[in-house]
Amino acid sequence: MAALLTACGAFAAATTAASSSAPEALTAAAAAPGSPPAAAAQGLPFSFRAYPYEVRDLAMGARPFSSSGVVPREDPGIHDRQGVRMRRIDGRLYDFPRGQATYGLLNLRSFLVTHDQFFLDRAFAQAQRLRDTRVVAGDAWFYPNAPSKHRHGRPGEFIAAPYYSALAQGRALMFLSRLAEVTQQPVWQEAADHTFASFVRRESDPGPCVANVDSQGYYWLQEWPWPNLPPDCTFNGHNSAAFGLYEYWHLTRDAQAHALFCGAATTAQHYAGVFRQPGWISLYCLAHRAISDYYHSYHVGQLLELHRMTGAVAFVRFADRFSGDYPRPAVSGALCIEPGQYVALRFGRDGRISDRLTVVVRRTVTVPATRRQRQLRGGDVYLR
C-alpha cells in the first residue's frame, strides 16, 4: 500500500547533512589491530587478532535477556507436551536449540522476577532437552538443527540436517552459563563447559565446527554452516554468539573465554565498517551482501551491547552511524510543524515518489507522526 509521508524540509536536509558530515567509518585497513596473540599463551589451538579490551563485569540486569518482563504461564508459542520450545515445519515438530535456549533465558528471567518455581521448572525443561539431544565431538557438545534447508533459501546452497550454528551454540552457552550462575548446580556448569568447547574446535577437526579464522586473522562465529560453501559471515549471528562467550567468561573467568570473546569483538569492530552502507541499510552477511531493515536495527542494538561489555567507544560510534544511515522506521510521536511551505510526497511500492502536493502551513500545528524512514539509499529521511 502506498504511504503518504510528509517531509519537513528542514528536518530532512538536516538529517542528511548530519549523516554525510560524520567521520568516515573505519575501513578494514584502518581498523586492523596489532599482531595476534600466540595461541600457546592461552592454550588455544589457533591464533587470531584481538584488541586487549577491558571486559566489564556486568550485573545480570545489564546483560542481554535480563529485562523485568515475565513470560505468560500459558505458552502461546510452539511447544511439545513437556513445554519445550519447538519449531513446526510442514506439520512436523522439530527440536529448536536456539529457541529452547532463548525460551529458557526468558523463563529464568521470569523466575528471578517472580520467584515462582513454575518458571524455573520450565527453564529446566529447556536445558534438559538441550542436554538430551546433544551431539558429542571430543569435549564439545553441539546442538543439532533440522530439517534440511537451503541457506537463505538460495538454490545451490543446500544444508543437510543435522546442521550446527554458532548462533544456536552461543545462545545455549548463554542460557546454560546463566542457569549455572543462578542455581549453582554442577550439572549446568558441566553443560556450559562442554558447550564452550565447541568454540575452540578447528575447521580441520573431525565433526561439527561453528567458528573459523579468516585469511586476515579474524575469528568468526558462523551462524550458517559452510560445508562446500564459502563462509556466510552473518553479522547478527556472529555478535549474538559472542554474547554467549561473554556470559561464560562472566561465570568462570576462564582465560580462553576472555581471549575468544575479545577476538570475536575485534572481528565485529574491524568489519562493522564493511557491513555499513552509508545512507542505507547495513549488510546482513558478507557472502551474499543481502540487506534487511529488521536486522539493521538489530545491529545497532548489538553494537551498543558490545560497548556495554567492552567499554570500547568504537562500538558506540558505529551504532550512531548505522542509526543515522537508516533510522529505525517504527518511530512515533508528535511532530511540530512551523508556518511555511512544505511538499507532501506519496511513495509507491517501489519506494519511489509517485505524487507530490505543496502544502502551506499558516500557523504552528502539532500532528501525530507515525513513521520516520529513509525511502531510498542516500536520500532524505521522511516523516509520515
C-alpha positions as CSV (number, residue, x, y, z in Angstrom):
1,M,0.0,0.0,0.0
2,A,1.3,3.4,-0.9
3,A,2.2,5.6,2.1
4,L,1.8,9.4,2.4
5,L,5.0,10.7,4.0
6,T,5.1,14.4,4.9
7,A,8.6,15.7,4.9
8,C,9.6,18.7,6.9
9,G,12.2,20.1,4.5
10,A,14.4,21.5,7.2
11,F,14.4,18.2,9.1
12,A,15.2,16.1,6.1
13,A,18.0,18.3,5.0
14,A,19.5,18.5,8.5
15,T,19.3,14.7,8.8
16,T,21.1,14.1,5.5
17,A,23.8,16.7,6.3
18,A,24.4,15.2,9.7
19,S,24.9,11.8,8.2
20,S,27.3,12.9,5.5
21,S,29.4,15.1,7.8
22,A,30.0,12.3,10.3
23,P,33.6,10.8,10.3
24,E,34.1,8.1,7.8
25,A,33.6,4.5,9.1
26,L,36.8,2.6,9.8
27,T,38.0,0.7,6.8
28,A,39.4,-2.8,7.1
29,A,42.9,-1.4,6.8
30,A,42.4,1.3,9.4
31,A,40.8,-1.0,11.9
32,A,43.5,-3.7,11.8
33,P,44.9,-4.3,15.3
34,G,48.4,-5.4,16.0
35,S,49.8,-8.9,15.8
36,P,47.5,-11.7,17.1
37,P,48.4,-13.3,20.4
38,A,50.2,-16.6,20.3
39,A,47.8,-19.5,20.6
40,A,50.1,-21.2,23.1
41,A,49.7,-18.3,25.5
42,Q,46.0,-19.2,26.1
43,G,46.3,-22.9,25.3
44,L,44.2,-22.4,22.2
45,P,44.7,-24.5,19.0
46,F,44.7,-21.4,16.7
47,S,45.6,-17.7,16.9
48,F,43.6,-14.7,15.8
49,R,43.7,-10.9,16.1
50,A,42.3,-9.4,19.2
51,Y,42.2,-5.9,20.9
52,P,43.1,-6.0,24.6
53,Y,39.6,-5.0,25.7
54,E,39.0,-4.4,29.4
55,V,36.0,-6.7,29.5
56,R,33.4,-5.4,32.0
57,D,31.9,-7.3,34.9
58,L,28.2,-6.5,34.2
59,A,25.4,-7.3,36.7
60,M,22.9,-9.7,35.3
61,G,20.3,-6.9,34.8
62,A,22.7,-5.2,32.4
63,R,23.2,-8.3,30.2
64,P,21.0,-9.4,27.3
65,F,17.7,-11.1,28.1
66,S,17.6,-9.5,31.5
67,S,14.6,-7.2,31.4
68,S,11.9,-7.3,34.1
69,G,9.2,-8.8,31.8
70,V,7.5,-12.0,32.7
71,V,6.5,-14.6,30.0
72,P,2.9,-16.0,30.1
73,R,2.3,-19.1,32.1
74,E,0.3,-20.4,29.2
75,D,2.8,-20.7,26.4
76,P,1.4,-19.1,23.2
77,G,4.3,-20.4,21.1
78,I,5.0,-23.7,19.5
79,H,5.9,-26.4,22.2
80,D,5.5,-30.1,22.9
81,R,3.8,-31.8,25.8
82,Q,6.8,-31.2,28.0
83,G,6.6,-27.4,27.5
84,V,9.8,-27.4,25.4
85,R,10.1,-24.9,22.6
86,M,9.8,-26.5,19.2
87,R,9.5,-25.5,15.5
88,R,6.8,-26.7,13.2
89,I,7.6,-27.2,9.5
90,D,5.1,-28.9,7.2
91,G,3.1,-30.1,10.1
92,R,6.0,-31.8,11.9
93,L,7.6,-30.7,15.2
94,Y,11.4,-30.4,15.3
95,D,13.7,-29.5,18.2
96,F,14.8,-25.9,18.1
97,P,18.0,-25.4,20.0
98,R,18.2,-21.6,19.7
99,G,14.5,-21.3,20.5
100,Q,14.9,-23.6,23.5
101,A,17.8,-21.6,24.9
102,T,16.1,-18.3,24.3
103,Y,12.9,-19.5,26.0
104,G,15.0,-20.9,28.8
105,L,16.5,-17.5,29.3
106,L,13.1,-15.8,29.3
107,N,11.7,-18.3,31.9
108,L,14.8,-18.0,34.0
109,R,14.4,-14.2,34.0
110,S,10.7,-14.6,34.9
111,F,11.7,-16.8,37.9
112,L,14.1,-14.2,39.1
113,V,11.4,-11.5,38.9
114,T,8.5,-13.6,40.4
115,H,10.3,-16.3,42.5
116,D,7.7,-18.7,41.0
117,Q,9.2,-22.2,40.8
118,F,6.9,-22.8,37.7
119,F,9.2,-20.7,35.6
120,L,12.4,-22.3,36.8
121,D,11.0,-25.7,36.2
122,R,10.1,-24.7,32.6
123,A,13.7,-23.3,32.2
124,F,15.0,-26.7,33.4
125,A,12.9,-28.4,30.8
126,Q,14.5,-26.4,28.0
127,A,18.0,-27.1,29.4
128,Q,17.4,-30.8,29.8
129,R,16.2,-31.1,26.2
130,L,19.4,-29.4,25.0
131,R,21.4,-31.9,27.1
132,D,19.4,-34.9,25.9
133,T,19.7,-34.0,22.2
134,R,23.4,-33.0,22.2
135,V,25.9,-34.4,19.7
136,V,29.3,-35.0,21.3
137,A,32.6,-34.3,19.4
138,G,35.6,-34.7,21.6
139,D,35.0,-32.5,24.6
140,A,32.4,-30.3,22.8
141,W,28.7,-30.5,22.8
142,F,26.7,-29.4,19.8
143,Y,23.0,-28.9,19.4
144,P,21.7,-30.2,16.0
145,N,19.3,-28.3,13.9
146,A,16.7,-29.7,11.5
147,P,15.2,-30.1,8.9
148,S,17.5,-29.7,5.9
149,K,17.2,-26.4,4.1
150,H,18.8,-24.1,1.6
151,R,21.0,-21.3,3.1
152,H,19.0,-18.1,2.8
153,G,16.5,-20.1,0.6
154,R,19.0,-20.0,-2.2
155,P,19.1,-22.9,-4.6
156,G,22.5,-24.5,-4.8
157,E,23.3,-23.7,-1.2
158,F,21.8,-26.9,0.4
159,I,22.4,-27.6,4.0
160,A,21.7,-31.2,5.1
161,A,20.3,-31.9,8.6
162,P,21.6,-32.1,11.1
163,Y,23.5,-28.9,10.9
164,Y,25.1,-26.7,13.5
165,S,25.1,-22.9,14.1
166,A,27.3,-20.6,16.2
167,L,24.1,-18.6,16.9
168,A,22.4,-21.6,18.5
169,Q,25.6,-22.6,20.2
170,G,26.1,-19.1,21.6
171,R,22.6,-18.8,22.8
172,A,22.8,-22.2,24.5
173,L,26.1,-21.2,26.1
174,M,24.5,-18.0,27.4
175,F,21.5,-19.9,28.9
176,L,23.4,-22.8,30.4
177,S,26.0,-20.4,31.9
178,R,23.3,-18.2,33.4
179,L,21.4,-21.3,34.7
180,A,24.6,-22.4,36.4
181,E,25.1,-19.0,37.9
182,V,21.6,-18.8,39.3
183,T,21.2,-22.4,40.5
184,Q,24.8,-23.2,41.4
185,Q,24.0,-26.8,40.2
186,P,27.1,-28.6,38.8
187,V,25.2,-30.3,36.0
188,W,24.6,-27.0,34.3
189,Q,28.2,-25.8,34.9
190,E,29.3,-29.1,33.2
191,A,26.9,-28.4,30.3
192,A,28.2,-24.9,29.9
193,D,31.8,-26.2,29.9
194,H,31.2,-28.7,27.1
195,T,29.2,-26.1,25.1
196,F,32.1,-23.6,25.4
197,A,34.4,-26.3,24.0
198,S,32.5,-26.1,20.7
199,F,34.0,-22.7,20.1
200,V,37.6,-24.0,20.4
201,R,37.4,-26.6,17.6
202,R,39.3,-26.0,14.4
203,E,37.9,-26.4,10.9
204,S,40.3,-29.3,10.4
205,D,38.9,-31.2,13.4
206,P,36.6,-34.1,12.6
207,G,32.9,-33.4,13.3
208,P,31.0,-30.2,13.6
209,C,32.6,-26.8,13.6
210,V,30.9,-23.3,14.1
211,A,34.0,-21.0,14.1
212,N,36.8,-20.2,11.8
213,V,39.7,-17.7,11.4
214,D,39.6,-15.9,8.1
215,S,42.6,-15.1,5.8
216,Q,43.1,-11.8,7.6
217,G,43.4,-13.5,11.0
218,Y,39.9,-12.6,12.4
219,Y,37.9,-15.0,14.5
220,W,34.4,-15.6,13.1
221,L,31.4,-17.2,14.7
222,Q,29.4,-18.6,11.8
223,E,25.6,-18.6,12.0
224,W,25.3,-20.7,8.9
225,P,27.3,-23.9,8.2
226,W,29.7,-23.8,5.3
227,P,30.5,-27.3,4.1
228,N,31.4,-26.9,0.4
229,L,30.2,-23.3,0.6
230,P,32.1,-20.0,1.4
231,P,31.5,-18.9,5.0
232,D,28.5,-16.6,5.2
233,C,29.9,-14.2,7.8
234,T,26.5,-13.1,9.1
235,F,26.9,-10.0,11.4
236,N,24.0,-10.5,13.8
237,G,24.7,-14.2,14.2
238,H,28.4,-13.6,15.0
239,N,27.6,-10.9,17.6
240,S,24.9,-13.0,19.3
241,A,27.2,-15.9,19.6
242,A,29.9,-13.6,21.1
243,F,27.4,-12.7,23.8
244,G,27.4,-16.4,24.8
245,L,31.2,-16.3,25.1
246,Y,30.9,-13.2,27.4
247,E,28.3,-15.0,29.6
248,Y,30.6,-18.0,30.0
249,W,33.6,-15.7,30.9
250,H,31.4,-14.0,33.4
251,L,30.6,-17.3,35.0
252,T,34.0,-18.8,35.0
253,R,36.6,-16.0,34.5
254,D,38.2,-18.5,32.1
255,A,41.2,-17.1,30.2
256,Q,40.3,-18.9,27.0
257,A,36.8,-17.5,27.1
258,H,38.2,-14.0,27.6
259,A,40.5,-14.4,24.7
260,L,37.8,-15.8,22.4
261,F,35.3,-13.0,23.3
262,C,38.0,-10.4,22.7
263,G,38.7,-12.0,19.3
264,A,35.0,-12.1,18.4
265,A,34.5,-8.4,19.5
266,T,37.6,-7.4,17.5
267,T,36.1,-9.0,14.4
268,A,32.9,-7.1,14.9
269,Q,34.8,-3.8,15.4
270,H,37.0,-4.5,12.4
271,Y,34.2,-5.5,10.0
272,A,31.5,-3.1,11.1
273,G,32.6,-0.5,8.5
274,V,32.4,-3.2,5.8
275,F,28.9,-4.1,6.8
276,R,27.9,-0.4,6.9
277,Q,26.3,1.1,3.8
278,P,26.4,4.9,4.3
279,G,22.9,6.3,3.9
280,W,21.3,2.9,3.7
281,I,20.6,-0.4,5.4
282,S,23.6,-2.4,6.6
283,L,24.5,-5.7,5.1
284,Y,23.1,-8.9,6.7
285,C,26.0,-11.0,5.6
286,L,29.2,-10.7,3.5
287,A,28.8,-13.8,1.3
288,H,25.6,-12.5,-0.3
289,R,25.6,-8.8,0.6
290,A,21.9,-9.2,1.4
291,I,20.1,-6.5,3.4
292,S,17.3,-6.5,6.0
293,D,15.9,-3.4,7.7
294,Y,14.9,-5.7,10.7
295,Y,18.4,-6.9,11.2
296,H,19.8,-3.4,10.6
297,S,18.0,-2.3,13.8
298,Y,19.3,-5.4,15.4
299,H,22.9,-4.5,14.5
300,V,22.5,-1.1,16.2
301,G,21.4,-2.8,19.4
302,Q,24.2,-5.4,19.3
303,L,26.9,-2.7,18.8
304,L,25.6,-1.0,21.9
305,E,25.7,-4.3,23.8
306,L,29.3,-4.7,22.7
307,H,30.1,-1.3,24.0
308,R,28.5,-2.2,27.3
309,M,30.6,-5.3,27.6
310,T,33.9,-3.8,26.5
311,G,33.7,0.0,27.1
312,A,35.2,0.5,23.6
313,V,33.8,3.8,22.2
314,A,34.2,2.5,18.6
315,F,31.1,0.4,19.0
316,V,29.0,3.4,20.1
317,R,30.3,5.4,17.1
318,F,29.3,2.6,14.7
319,A,25.9,2.3,16.4
320,D,25.4,6.0,15.8
321,R,26.4,5.8,12.2
322,F,24.3,2.8,11.5
323,S,21.3,4.5,13.1
324,G,21.9,7.6,11.1
325,D,22.2,5.6,7.9
326,Y,18.8,4.1,8.2
327,P,16.8,5.5,11.2
328,R,14.5,2.9,12.8
329,P,11.2,3.2,10.9
330,A,8.9,2.3,13.8
331,V,9.2,5.7,15.5
332,S,6.1,7.6,16.5
333,G,5.4,10.8,18.4
334,A,4.2,14.4,18.0
335,L,5.5,16.5,15.1
336,C,5.6,20.3,15.5
337,I,5.3,22.0,12.1
338,E,6.0,25.7,12.0
339,P,4.5,28.1,9.5
340,G,5.9,27.7,6.0
341,Q,5.6,25.9,2.7
342,Y,6.2,22.1,2.6
343,V,6.0,19.4,0.0
344,A,4.0,16.3,0.8
345,L,5.1,13.2,-1.1
346,R,3.4,9.9,-1.9
347,F,5.6,6.8,-2.4
348,G,4.8,3.8,-4.5
349,R,5.5,0.2,-3.7
350,D,8.9,0.5,-5.3
351,G,9.9,3.2,-2.8
352,R,9.9,5.9,-5.5
353,I,7.9,9.1,-5.4
354,S,4.5,8.7,-7.2
355,D,2.9,12.0,-6.4
356,R,3.5,15.3,-4.6
357,L,1.5,18.2,-3.2
358,T,2.6,21.6,-2.0
359,V,1.2,22.4,1.5
360,V,1.1,25.9,3.1
361,V,1.1,25.9,6.9
362,R,-0.1,29.3,8.2
363,R,0.2,28.6,11.9
364,T,2.2,26.3,14.1
365,V,0.5,22.9,14.4
366,T,1.2,19.7,16.2
367,V,0.3,16.5,14.4
368,P,0.9,12.8,15.1
369,A,3.9,11.3,13.3
370,T,3.6,7.5,12.8
371,R,6.8,6.7,10.9
372,R,10.2,8.1,10.1
373,Q,12.0,6.4,7.2
374,R,14.7,6.8,4.6
375,Q,13.0,5.7,1.4
376,L,16.0,5.5,-1.0
377,R,19.6,4.8,-0.5
378,G,21.4,8.1,0.2
379,G,18.1,10.0,0.1
380,D,16.3,12.2,2.7
381,V,14.6,10.9,5.8
382,Y,10.8,11.5,5.7
383,L,8.2,11.7,8.3
384,R,4.6,10.4,7.9
